Amino acid sequence: MGKSDFIFATCRTGGEPSLKREVLARHGGLLTPAFMRPQLITFKAQTPLPADFELGAAFAPVSGFSIGMARTAAEVALRISEAGLQASMLHVFPRVIGEDGVTAEVWQRMDQIKAEVEQVCLLTAGSSGQVIDLIIGEEGEPWFVGTHRASAAVHPHPGAVPRITLPAGMPSRAWLKMEQSLAWLGLDAPESLLGKSALELGSAPGGAAWSLLQRGMKVIGVDTGAMDERVLNHPRYDHIGLAAGEVPFDYLPERVDLLISDMNLAPDVALRLLEPFEDRLKPRWLILTMKMNDAGIEAQLPALIERVRSFTSGPVYAKQLHANRREVTVISQRA
C-alpha cells in the first residue's frame, strides 16, 4: 500500500487509557496520539513506518494503517485506490461496541453499508490476507477507513466481535467471553467441539462451562465457589470443588482438548497454578484470562505473555476482547 503516517486502533469500552499506556510503553516516541473518539484512537508516526508494521497492542482488538475518512461508498473506493490496496476482505463494523455485543439492528445497518461499498470496490479474488476496516460511527459522523493484515493473532470477525449478544438467563458473563474466545480460535462452527473435552480452572458460577456444554463438550470444572444448578446437573459436566492448587492429577484424564483458566487471582499466581496442568494434560487449545486490575499489572503484561510462551508449545496471542472487563484474554494452539 501507499505510505501512511497514521496507525489506528480500536479498544473495548473504557479501554482508551490502557491502550494509550501500552502503545507508549511498546513504541516509545515513535507513535503519538492524534485523533480519538470513544473506542477508536489514531497515532501519528514520528518517522516513516515499514509496510509490515504491526502495533501489537493487546488492548487493541483491531489495529492497522489508517487510510482516511469517507462519507459515501464512492469515497471509500477512492481512499482504497489512493492507498494502492489490493484487499480481499471488507470488514464493516460499528465504532461503539458494547461489552455484551452488538444488536441485530446495528449489524443490519453495517450490512447495508457493506453492500453499498462492495458495489463500487473491487476486491481481489482469493485470499490476499489484506482486510479493509470500515468503522461506522454515529449518524452523520464520517466513516473511518483503515486496513490490517489477517493473521492468527487477529480476531477474524469484523471489529473482533462475533454476531452474538449475551442472552438473558446465562449463568454468568463468562458465557460471552468464552464465545468470543472460541471465535478467535476458529472454533465457533457448530460441530467444531462436539465430543471434545475441556478442563476449566475457576469455573464458578458456570457461564463458560455452559457455553462449552451447549457445544457438545465434556467439561470438568474446578472451583470452590457455588455453581449454577443447570451446569452441575448436566450429564457431561463433572465438578471438582477444590482450589486449583489442591487438585490431585489422578482426578483428571490423561489429556484434554481445551484447557481454560479464569481464576480470580493475580496473573503471576494464576500462571503458576496453570503451568502444571498445561504440562500434564498437553491440551490442543488454551484459553486464559489475566486480570488487569491496575496500571502496574498492565505494565507487566509483556512479561506475563512471555511466561505463557515458556510453558506452551504453540504461538501465544493476547487481546482484550469486548466481553472482557479489566482483563485480557490469552489463546494458544499447540504446535
Buried (B, 14 or more C-beta within 10 A) or exposed (E): BEEBBBBBBBBBEEBBEBBBBBBBEBBEEBBEBBBEBBBBBBBBBEEEBEEEBBBBBBBBBBBBBBBBBBEEBBBBBBBBEEBEBEBBBBBBBBBBBBBBBBEEEBBEBBEEBBEBBBEBBEBEEEEBEBBBBBBBBEEEEEBBBBBBBBEBBBBBBBBBBBBBBBEEEBBBBBBBBBBBBBBBBEBBEEEBBEEBBBBBBBBBBBBBBBBBBEBBBBBBBBBEEEBBEBBBEBEBBBBBEEBBEEBEEEEBEEEBBBBBBBBEBBBEEBBBBBBBBBEBBBBBBBBBBBBBEEEEBBEBBBEBBEBBBEBBEBBBBBBBBBBBBBBBBBBBBBE
